[in-house]
Each structure stands twice: as C-alpha cells, then as structure tokens.
Amino acid sequence: MEEKPEYIVDITPEGEIYYFQLLEYLYNTHSLKNADRKSEEIMEMALSLAKNPYRGRIEEKLRFLKKEHRFLIYSYTTRKTIKIIYFIDEKLKKVYITDFFPTEKDDATISGRHQ
C-alpha cells in the first residue's frame, strides 16, 4: 500500500508572533505545568498537519484571500478554544500556519489579522 506524502509544516512570521502572544497569555493565566502541557499540545497539533492537512474545516472568514485557509480547534479550557489557521500549498507540499487565534476574541477580527 502506498503511503501518503508528508507535507512540510511552516509557521509564518505572523503565525510565530500570534503563537508567542498565545504563550504569553497561557503562562500568565495558567500554572507553569499546565501552560507547558498546553503549549506542547498546541504545537503537536499544528505539526500533525504534516500527515493529513486537509482534515481541517475551511475558514469562511478568510475566503477573500483565495488560499482556502483551514483551521483545527484546540480546546484549552472547557469553554475556550484556539483556532490553528493554515493553508496548503499543494505544489510545494507545504502547510503554512498563519495564526493561533483565541476564539474568545471577536471572530470578525480574523480577517484583519490576515492581510
């Protein structure tokens, strides 16, 4: 049986900024142990896109960019989640992670973060 090709996962410079902002929030609002665990789980989820990048849902608010942005959801409390937003470059076999968006923020601001 033929294996699916793996994709390269690349976090864009903007995605890195949003990830570090998220880490700052986690380390300021959670215990060190919890923040460490959650930051590792978020990164593992992001890197898991190398195996199956099409599993995320389409992010409707970013359709205007015409890159078919998708997202995965990471729940970090019972009521709070993070959207890991990304798009796929099929020619290069790359997944570009562009955002780690806390969903408690106004969802309308997603498009403003992706210009």
Secondary structure, 3 states (H helix, E strand, C coil): CCCCCCCEEEECHHHHHHHHHHHHHHHHHCCHHHHHHHHHHHHHHHHHHHCCHHHCEECHHHHHHCCCCEEEEEECCCCCEEEEEEEEECCCCEEEEEEEEECCCCHHHHHHHCC
